[in-house]
Amino acid sequence: MLSTDEVKRIALLARIGLTDAEIERYRKDLSSVLDFFRELEALDLSDGADEEGVPVKENDTREDRAEPFGSVGRDDIMKNVPSVKDGYVKVRSVF
């Protein structure tokens, strides 16, 4: 369990003021959160699945590609644009 001084140090770093009652409450709450993280660290996920057997996906990405939607879709979009220049949407300068 976290000590009172550790909770005071965390509160100082977070720039929050705590009463003595709040320090005691946060001491218990933060300790329970840290205990939960210790439980999570103890899990063995080396087989590619979590504790319940659900596969853990990594790098699940899709190919980046343009899909043309034809001139009908473009014309509909351009109807809603406030300003057009040379066939492109004209926007205000950012800089």
C-alpha positions in Angstrom: 0.0 0.0 0.0 1.2 3.5 -0.8 2.4 5.6 2.1 1.0 8.9 3.1 4.2 10.6 1.9 4.0 9.0 -1.5 0.4 10.2 -1.9 1.5 13.7 -0.9 4.3 13.6 -3.4 1.9 12.5 -6.2 -0.5 15.3 -5.3 2.4 17.8 -5.4 3.5 16.6 -8.8 -0.2 16.8 -10.0 -0.4 20.3 -8.5 -3.5 19.4 -6.5 -4.2 20.1 -2.8 -5.5 17.3 -0.7 -7.0 17.2 2.8 -6.0 14.6 5.3 -9.2 12.6 4.6 -8.6 12.8 0.8 -5.0 11.6 1.3 -6.2 8.5 3.1 -8.9 7.8 0.5 -6.5 8.3 -2.4 -3.9 6.2 -0.6 -6.4 3.2 -0.7 -7.7 4.0 -4.2 -4.2 4.5 -5.8 -2.9 1.4 -4.1 -5.8 -0.7 -5.5 -5.1 0.6 -9.0 -1.4 -0.2 -8.7 -2.2 -3.7 -7.4 -4.4 -4.3 -10.5 -1.5 -3.3 -12.8 0.7 -5.7 -10.9 -1.8 -8.4 -11.7 -1.8 -7.4 -15.4 2.0 -7.5 -15.5 1.9 -11.1 -14.2 -0.1 -12.4 -17.1 1.8 -14.5 -19.6 0.8 -13.3 -23.1 3.7 -15.0 -25.0 1.5 -17.5 -26.8 -0.3 -14.7 -28.8 -3.6 -15.0 -26.9 -4.8 -13.3 -23.8 -5.9 -15.1 -20.6 -9.2 -16.0 -22.0 -7.8 -17.4 -25.2 -8.7 -14.5 -27.4 -6.1 -14.0 -30.1 -4.1 -10.9 -29.8 -3.8 -9.1 -33.2 -0.7 -7.1 -34.2 -0.3 -4.8 -37.1 -3.8 -5.3 -38.3 -3.7 -2.8 -41.2 -5.3 -2.4 -44.6 -3.7 -1.4 -47.8 -3.8 2.3 -48.4 -5.5 2.8 -51.8 -7.6 5.4 -53.5 -11.1 4.3 -54.6 -12.5 6.6 -57.4 -16.2 7.3 -57.0 -16.7 8.9 -60.4 -17.7 12.3 -61.6 -21.2 12.1 -60.2 -20.0 11.9 -56.6 -17.4 14.6 -57.2 -20.0 16.9 -58.7 -22.2 16.4 -55.7 -19.4 17.2 -53.3 -18.3 20.3 -55.2 -21.9 21.7 -55.0 -21.4 22.1 -51.3 -18.0 23.8 -51.5 -18.0 27.5 -50.8 -15.0 28.3 -53.1 -13.4 26.4 -56.0 -10.2 27.3 -57.9 -8.9 25.2 -60.9 -11.2 22.3 -60.0 -9.9 22.1 -56.4 -11.4 23.2 -53.1 -10.1 26.6 -52.1 -9.5 27.2 -48.4 -8.1 30.1 -46.4 -4.4 30.3 -45.8 -3.3 28.6 -42.6 -0.2 30.6 -42.0 
